[in-house]
Amino acid sequence: MTEKKSYEPGEFCWTELATSDWKAAKQFYGSLFGWTANEIPMGDQPPYVMLQSGGKNVGALYENKKAQTAWLAYVAVVKADDAAKKAKSLGAKVLSEPFDVMDVGRMANIQDPQGAKFAIWEAKRHKGADIINEPNAMGWNELYTPDIEGARKFYSGLFNWQLKVSPEYTEVHMKQGDMGMGGMMQISEQMKGMQPGWIPYFAVTDADAVAKKTKSLKGNVYVEPQDIPKVGRFAMLADPQRASFAVIRLQQT
């Protein structure tokens, strides 16, 4: 088990789903991953739902009928105000200026210069996910971008990420030699029409079984299970409300 007590600045620390139907999403992901839901009342609005695996927080969902149904990646920072200012200086749009989330943290929503959205998180009472890199928890985050060179420059400048670059793929590392925490891909001609964005990968013990179950739950399989040499076996999926995500059986999982 990879249990996290805290996150270093620049680490992916949380993932959150904005959905058009919170009850349907809660049921889908609960059935798919065995997640339980801790519903936090939000007045006359639908609850904010903490998603848990074995009693540990792995992510969250909430209903927003006006927003695009999508998962949002959160990156840990020391000071949200400073990180938002730096993102803006690097060409990003600050979609929501830094604000306090009660007493749990301070955040801002950012859109990178290539159009992908993400959030920055200054932890207070809530550090982020309790567990990562184990079955039914976040294991990877992947950026799809129309300008891979621009994306490399932006994120390495903002978070000081170390990038391992190959012609086909860019791996994201906190420091050289670690196992990596994400990747970046150019949106190719074959992916024409795909919107820029970060997609979460959830670790699983059997990618084929999860893909099959996704179909039975009325979700979609965009990429059938296939192997990534020396990494694991993955599938690209979508929930019934069309939020994209992926699953991966890492070789060490």
C-alpha positions in Angstrom: 0.0 0.0 0.0 1.3 3.5 -0.9 -0.3 5.6 1.8 0.4 9.3 1.6 0.8 11.5 4.7 1.7 14.5 2.6 2.5 15.6 -1.0 5.6 17.3 -2.3 5.1 20.5 -4.4 4.5 19.4 -8.0 3.0 16.0 -7.2 -0.5 15.0 -8.4 -2.4 14.9 -5.1 -6.1 14.6 -6.0 -8.6 13.8 -8.7 -12.2 15.1 -8.9 -15.1 14.4 -11.2 -17.5 17.1 -12.3 -20.6 15.2 -13.5 -24.0 16.0 -14.9 -25.6 13.3 -12.7 -23.9 12.7 -9.3 -26.2 9.8 -8.3 -25.5 7.9 -11.5 -21.8 8.6 -11.3 -21.6 7.4 -7.7 -23.4 4.2 -8.6 -21.2 3.6 -11.7 -17.9 4.0 -10.0 -19.0 2.3 -6.8 -19.9 -0.8 -8.9 -16.8 -0.6 -11.1 -14.1 0.0 -8.4 -15.9 -0.9 -5.2 -15.7 2.7 -4.0 -17.8 3.8 -1.1 -19.2 7.3 -0.9 -19.0 9.7 2.0 -21.5 12.4 1.1 -20.8 15.9 2.5 -23.9 18.1 2.6 -23.7 21.3 0.6 -26.9 23.1 1.7 -29.6 23.0 -1.0 -27.1 21.8 -3.6 -26.2 18.1 -4.2 -23.5 16.8 -1.8 -19.8 16.8 -2.4 -19.0 13.1 -2.5 -15.7 11.7 -1.2 -14.8 8.5 -2.9 -13.2 5.9 -0.7 -11.4 2.5 -1.1 -11.1 0.5 2.0 -12.0 3.6 4.0 -9.3 5.7 2.4 -10.0 8.8 0.3 -9.0 8.3 -3.4 -10.9 11.1 -5.1 -14.3 12.9 -5.2 -17.2 13.8 -7.4 -19.8 16.6 -7.4 -22.7 17.6 -9.7 -22.3 20.5 -12.1 -24.8 20.4 -14.9 -23.3 23.5 -16.6 -19.7 22.3 -16.8 -18.2 19.7 -19.0 -18.4 16.2 -17.5 -14.7 15.5 -16.8 -12.1 14.4 -14.3 -9.8 17.2 -13.0 -6.2 16.7 -11.9 -5.0 18.5 -8.8 -1.3 19.3 -8.3 0.2 20.2 -4.9 1.8 23.6 -4.4 3.3 25.5 -1.5 1.3 28.7 -2.1 -1.7 28.7 -4.5 -1.4 32.5 -5.0 2.2 32.3 -6.1 1.6 29.3 -8.3 -1.4 30.9 -10.0 0.7 34.1 -10.6 3.5 32.0 -12.1 1.1 30.0 -14.3 -0.3 33.3 -15.7 3.2 34.6 -16.4 3.9 31.4 -18.4 0.8 32.0 -20.6 -1.9 30.1 -18.7 -5.4 31.4 -18.0 -6.4 31.5 -14.3 -10.0 30.4 -14.6 -10.7 31.0 -10.9 -8.4 33.1 -8.8 -7.1 31.4 -5.6 -9.8 30.9 -3.0 -10.1 29.1 0.3 -12.0 25.8 0.5 -13.3 26.2 4.0 -10.4 25.1 6.3 -9.2 22.2 4.1 -7.1 24.0 1.6 -6.6 26.9 -0.9 -6.9 26.3 -4.7 -7.2 27.8 -8.1 -8.4 26.4 -11.4 -6.0 26.8 -14.3 -6.1 26.3 -18.1 -2.7 25.7 -19.7 -1.7 27.6 -22.8 -2.7 24.6 -24.9 -6.2 24.4 -23.4 -6.0 21.7 -20.8 -7.5 22.4 -17.4 -6.1 21.4 -14.0 -6.2 22.7 -10.4 -3.5 23.7 -7.9 -3.9 22.7 -4.3 -2.3 24.3 -1.2 -3.1 21.8 1.5 -4.4 22.7 4.9 -6.6 20.1 6.6 -7.0 18.0 3.4 -3.7 16.9 1.9 -5.2 15.0 -1.0 -5.7 11.3 -1.7 -4.9 9.0 1.2 -3.5 6.2 -1.1 -2.1 6.1 -4.6 -0.5 3.5 -6.8 -2.6 0.6 -5.6 -5.7 -1.2 -6.9 -8.7 1.1 -7.2 -6.7 4.3 -6.5 -5.0 6.9 -8.7 -1.9 5.5 -10.4 -1.0 7.9 -13.2 -2.2 11.1 -14.9 -1.8 11.7 -18.7 -2.0 14.9 -20.7 -3.3 15.0 -24.2 -2.2 18.2 -25.9 -2.2 19.8 -29.4 1.3 21.2 -28.7 3.6 18.8 -26.9 6.6 21.2 -27.0 4.6 24.0 -25.5 3.2 21.7 -22.8 6.7 20.5 -21.9 7.9 24.0 -21.5 4.9 25.2 -19.5 4.7 22.4 -17.0 8.5 22.1 -16.4 8.6 25.8 -15.9 5.6 25.8 -13.5 6.3 22.7 -11.4 10.0 22.0 -12.1 9.0 18.6 -13.4 11.7 16.4 -14.8 10.7 15.1 -18.2 11.9 11.9 -20.0 11.3 12.6 -23.7 11.0 10.1 -26.5 9.6 10.6 -30.0 6.3 8.9 -29.0 5.9 9.9 -25.3 6.9 12.2 -22.6 7.2 10.8 -19.0 6.7 13.2 -16.0 8.9 12.7 -13.0 9.4 14.6 -9.8 13.1 13.8 -10.0 15.3 11.8 -12.4 15.3 8.1 -11.7 12.0 7.8 -9.9 9.1 5.7 -11.1 7.2 8.6 -12.7 3.8 9.9 -12.0 2.4 10.9 -15.4 2.9 11.5 -19.1 2.1 13.7 -22.0 1.0 12.9 -25.5 0.6 14.9 -28.7 -3.0 14.8 -30.1 -2.4 13.1 -33.4 -4.3 13.2 -36.6 -6.0 9.9 -35.6 -7.2 11.6 -32.5 -8.6 14.6 -34.4 -11.5 16.2 -32.4 -10.1 15.2 -29.0 -10.1 18.0 -26.5 -6.9 18.9 -24.6 -7.0 17.5 -21.0 -5.5 15.5 -18.2 -6.9 12.0 -17.9 -6.6 10.0 -14.6 -5.4 6.4 -14.7 -6.7 4.2 -11.8 -4.6 1.1 -10.9 -6.4 -2.2 -11.1 -5.6 -5.9 -10.8 -7.2 -6.9 -14.1 -7.7 -4.3 -16.9 -9.6 -6.7 -19.1 -12.2 -7.4 -16.4 -12.7 -3.7 -15.6 -13.1 -2.9 -19.3 -15.7 -5.7 -19.7 -17.5 -4.5 -16.5 -17.5 -0.9 -17.8 -19.5 -2.0 -20.9 -22.0 -3.9 -18.7 -22.5 -0.7 -16.7 -23.3 1.3 -19.9 -19.9 3.0 -20.0 -17.7 3.1 -23.1 -14.4 1.4 -24.0 -12.4 3.8 -26.2 -9.3 1.7 -26.3 -9.5 -2.0 -25.7 -7.1 -3.5 -23.1 -3.6 -3.7 -24.5 0.0 -4.0 -23.1 2.5 -1.3 -22.7 5.9 -2.9 -22.7 7.7 -2.8 -19.3 4.8 -0.8 -17.8 1.6 -2.9 -17.7 -1.8 -3.4 -19.4 -4.3 -0.5 -19.8 -7.6 0.5 -21.3 -9.2 3.9 -22.1 -12.7 4.1 -20.8 -15.6 6.5 -20.2 -18.4 6.6 -17.8 -22.1 6.8 -18.9 -21.9 10.6 -18.6 -18.9 10.5 -21.0 -16.1 11.5 -18.6 -12.9 9.9 -19.8 -10.6 7.9 -17.6 -8.2 4.9 -17.9 -7.3 1.9 -15.9 -3.9 0.2 -15.8 -2.5 -3.0 -14.3 1.0 -1.9 -13.5 3.6 -4.6 -13.5 4.2 -4.0 -9.8 0.4 -3.9 -9.0 
